[in-house]
């Protein structure tokens, strides 16, 4: 199947017979599903449940064959679900962050993400990430979820599909991992110097080139040899190169250090707040002592503005819960954005802040038009347990 979209050409191959090699539009595949995407001279490949996929300079080979076996035991160790099997695996480290699909009575159900694998006395132990997995949707699809979940408790069979891709995967460690709405952050926060490692699952002769100045890495960029240390906010960009060819798109990870405050003139207590009523009429700014409003007020949107006074350096966590979501910005940096999500969830994000005065802005939506019952914003930090933001920390 060839699909042409705005100058991009996708070639999709699907095979029902693993022993048959498929060739179409110059693409050769040994496997179940293969996708080659071309645009502007760039080419990317995705191979699922297969051994190889190639077209021109694109040469993808899976690092392991599809694995199938039986679960002999299910247990808990150090809070992690562990599946035990008699299957023999040569390179268990290759299975980290791979999906395991479990079946009972021959019906494949949900999938689980492998944290790491150990082998001992002829047995293989799969340690799973219980807060990340796949689940079926009412429309017959599958979605990835992030929350503590009950794992497969009964014995059955499993399958771990081989795969290969030029798509960026986290090769920077530590990293934020897959997008997680409950975490909200796309950066790794730190308050002390942080050590960064770069890894690749390509062959040993492949090399990693990286940059720390925001530019795109290429064959002439820094060659990664050993872990390095960061002391300030930095975006790490890395790429894998083998035989002179870039094997993947650029992977990037933002590491956020301290955010400094600003110099201001004399401040007054409280925040400024404006309300939008009936979706069109906006009130003049009110001065309020905190993020609470009179429950008699009727509105659609509330906008708070002013300053947050941080007493000491450290890592601060902000928590929000709002009927129709809110957006929190500190020192012109987005910390939380939950607009459109219901108040059944409490969202949180961390940010390292220096002691001082930081611009503070909060926008809250309220389909119920009653912020008093709809909005909760709390904070925790050095020597500060989770609580409502103190009034004397807010100013304008």
Steps between C-alpha positions, in 0.01 A plus 500: 500500500640841397367815666586852376445781754629855449819393328559199726482147361430209736542142381325246725563126470301236688577129472297202618791262443833556679683272258411721205713801411297800386629750243301809405591851383867414549444389861608152610366350821534176693233530765141574587460877467733755346462872431738724305435873510676736255494877484745762379781252448461360852394141555378324813409138559285310747514120527264308726524124562768446240870451426588765242373795299698682232482758224813662360711635787233397750605167651305387810571176682329391820736439793308183598248258355139492615486308828219272608464298820290415801465671837577247775459728800382850592639673809578836659856612581583843639162624388541380140302229325731220385414243233712183510560286191723209398585665168874548440614849395853585386490878536237594761614865503353542149149449639500809723204728413355242259133401503389158624157383383336243724235247408260281693292233325672601173351851509759776510402767746681810622871572472758575767824694478815318607718690748789252498572128466717264708597137443590248772510119530346443159212742562427848367346768722312785332464805728210712379413869523170483682422868440523479121322270261250444222130455539209444265267788414120474450540555124725194468828692498792508741639787703803550723421585860699635793377409846536212749315206351411145583718270295423165342461263796443164334745279311498513122716555193684813394648653188768771468508628146831584337516854369730763353455865415676820404255687721659685790498297819648622827870429483568773755501389864334622719201596287134584536393184315184480288263795523305469822216744563511431873865611516439806279872574462716457191823570689718340766527742796812509716642708785842332522743422215347213301684223314373421151557179306432424132415151379424323172357160415676497165817299438818569694660674203226763503592833659300770673554865416345771716471875562431712810450840334162440337636427152420183307766227536678365194807292413731777629329557836637384837573127507351337809757298694388511862228656719527876549369745761262793457491798737238722335190481279606321183339324206689183408460395136642169381503284190628152414738468204623176346716465188459871441120485495268654758293210628236692687345838526643731760404413856485794737445542872472822697667512842372790707711651774415791727277783381603832653263768624477859380563843647184692585393818674293496818235228488147497637331195657268283294442424133312675223203309359270556200188301416338425164122485528266351239811426288530861378491760778823537696502670840756746628783349699422431866756477777466176697715355783530148349361265236155482659196694376158577639279203403224746403707620202382365165755468217650282227870580536712643781844652438738555791817705466777619729810361664599192697753568778723194551679503839785256424668317213366154424277265304135603520201290396173663394170311510181606327142382486239697306155426366599565138876532540748782554828633362779600740802705390792599725778732381361470146537120509199274467475272802153349460243504221190290566247708307221271385554224759249433779566554869501130585878504463764689694787606275851583613833623365841582649712807433828612663467859625751742647399706800347827388207651313356309203226619260192287564201449268209260525204456266210282611203379300177428682207349314318503834574874532591445862873516563464475878410133464690436177860618549769365729866599462751373753875497545773301674871563524804520728367476856147557369239225506231494233263791570318797353741770382552726805343846469828675581660329197262678261537864395438747220 
